[in-house]
Amino acid sequence: MVKGQDPVATTGTYASKPLAQSLKSAKKRDAILRAAIKIINLKSFALATMSEIAATLDLRDASLYYYYPNKQALAFACHLQSLERLERMLVIADREAESGAGKLERLLTDLLHDSAENGPQLYFGDLSYLSDAQREEVSDWGQRLTADLERFVEEGIQDGSIVPCEPQLVVQLLLGMLIWLVKWVPTIRGVTPDRLMAAMGVVSLTGLQPRRSGSANRRLKPLPAT
């Protein structure tokens, strides 16, 4: 290569082969993460094995260890990918929806469709199997995203699209519902994101919306001071 020449601009087999290998490697990593998330969500981190994950992709164990040196590293990568996907959808909802309730609905809709297309996200509740540094990174990132969700609820209260409530509790209830979706949805034949969104609307989003006719809005009583 001529000194100073941009390697990206280089044409021919020399440049295209590394690019093709890189794309192939990225697709393989995505496939591994998707399979790992599915198995870990279903069986737990402790019971999931690298051999089982490799077998679902028709890989030899050695091939899987080429990408991830151990199960802990693989699970950590699953968490980071899940958080990245959620953050991307939060940004889109924040940018494109106008009301607080609209942002929540857009996020939940995108999340369900993303899970149907790209597989579920890794269950966020248990981080005990990660190293201290990994656990801190995942926890800090998760807390930032949770704060964004709480902000959506707060904005909804301010703009009138959500009834007065406690944003922190509401968000934790929504997250709990989403976490358990990955546990039982795969057991229901024919379930679709639209059906799930309709059901979630009945049990959660509708309850957050103000009553516009009939009796006056019911306001939640504040919790007693402790």
N, C-alpha and C positions, 0 to 999 in steps of 0.2 A: 504494500500500500504506500502511495506517495505521502511523504510527511506533510501533515496539516490537512490531509483529506478527511472529510466527514465520513465515518464508517457507515452511518445511516444512509447516506446518499450513494454508497457503493452498490453497483449492480452486479448480477451474475450469481453463480452458485455459491461463491464464498460468503456473500452477504445473506442470501436467501436461506441457506441451510440453518445457520444459528437462529434466525427469526422463526423458521418453521419448527425447529426443535423447542424454542421457547414457548410458542403457542401451544404445542402439543403437551409440553410439561405443565403449563397453566391449566389446560383442560383436564389433565390427569389429576392435578391437585384438587380441582373443584369436584371431580367425581369422587375422590377419596374423602373429602370433607363431607360431601352429601351423604355418602354411605355411612361414615362414622357417626354423624349427627343422628341419623335414623336409628342406628343400633344402640348408641349410648342413651338416647331418649327412651328407647323401648326397654332396655335391659339394665341400665345404670352403668356408670363408669366402671365400677368394680367388676361387674359380670361380663362386660364387653371385652372381646379379645382382638388383638391385632390380626390373628389368623382368620377369625370370622369376618372381619372387615375386608381383608384381602380377598377372601373367598367370594364375597358378593360381587367383586369386580373382576373375578378370574385372574387375580394377580398372585404371584408367589410372595411369600412372606418377605423375602429379600427385596423384592421390588417396592413393597410398602415401606420398609425400613430405609430405603434409599431416599424417600421423600420426607419421612418423619422418623427420627431415631428411636422414639419410644411412644407409649400410649399417652403419657402426660403431654408431650410436645404436640401430639396430634389433637388432643382435646383442647389445648390452649389455642391452637390455630382455628379450631371450630368456633370457639368463643369469639375470637377476634373477627372472623368472617361474619358471624351472626350480628355482632354489634355494628360492624360496618354497614351491613344491609339495613339494619334498623335505623341507623343514623341517616343514611341516604333517603329513606322514606320519610323520616321526620322533617328533613330539610325541604323536600318537595311539598309535603302537606303544609308546612309553615309558609311557604312561598305562594302556593297556588290557591289555598282555601282562604276565605275571608273571615269567617267567624270562628270562635273557639270550638264550638260544636262541629263546625264544618271541617276543621283541622283534625279533630279526633276521628270523625267518620272517614275522612280521606285516608288517614294513616291506617286505620283498621282494615279498610277495603284493600289498600295496596299490600298490606301485610299478608292478608289471606291469599290474594292472587299470587304474590311472590312465593309464598310457601307451596302453593299448588304447582307452580312452574319450576321452582328451584329447590324444593324440599324444605322441611321445617328448619327452624333455628334451634340451636342447642339450648336445652333447659338451663335457666340462669340461676336457679336457686342454690345449687350445691357447688361450691368452689373448693372444697376441702382437699381435693386431690391435686390441686395446683401448687406450685412453689409459692413462697411468700411474695416474690416479685411479680409473678404472673397473676396471683390473686389480687394484688394491689392494682395492677394495670386494668384488669377486667372490672374490678369493683368501681374504680374511679370513673372509667368510661361509662359504665352502667348508671352510675349516679348522675352523671351529666345528662344522659338521655332521659332519665326519670324526671329530672328537673325540667326538661323541655316539655314533657307530657303534663306535668303539673302546671306549667305556664299556659298550656292550651286550655286547661280547665279554668284557670284564673281569668284568662281573656274571655272565655265564654260567659263567666259570671258577670264580668264587667260590660260585655256587649249585649247581655240579655238572652243569649242563645242557650245558656245552661243555668239551671236553678241554683240558688245559693247552696253550697255544700263545702265539704272539706276536701280540697284538691288532693292532698297527700293520701287520704284514705281511698278516694275514688280511683286514683291511679293504681294503687296497690291492688284493689279489687279487679280492675281491668287487666293488670299484668298477670294476676293469678289465674284469671279465666283464659288468657292467651297461653299461659304455660301448660295448662291442663288440656288445651286443645290438641297439642302434639301427642298427648297420651292416648286419647280415645277416638279422635277423628279417623285415624287409619283403620279402625275396626268397623266403620260404618260404610257400607257399600253405596257407591253412587253419590256421596256427599260432594257438594261443589262450593266454591267460595261464595257464590251468591246466596246459597241456602244458609251457609254459616253466618253471613253478614245479616241476613234477615232475622235469624234467631238471636244473634247478639244485639240487634236493634231492639228487639222486644224486651230482652232481659236487662239491658244496660243503657243504651243510648236514649231510648224513649223515656226512661226514668229520669234522665238528666235534663230533658227538655221542659220548658215552662208549659203550663196548661193554659191554652189560649181561649178556651171557651168553658162554659159551665162554672164550676166553683172556682173560687180564687186559688191562686197558686199556694200549694202547701210548702211551707218553709221548714227545713229540718231544724229541730231544736238543738241548740248548742250542747255539746257534751258538758257534764258538770265538771267544775274545776277540781283538780286533784292536788 
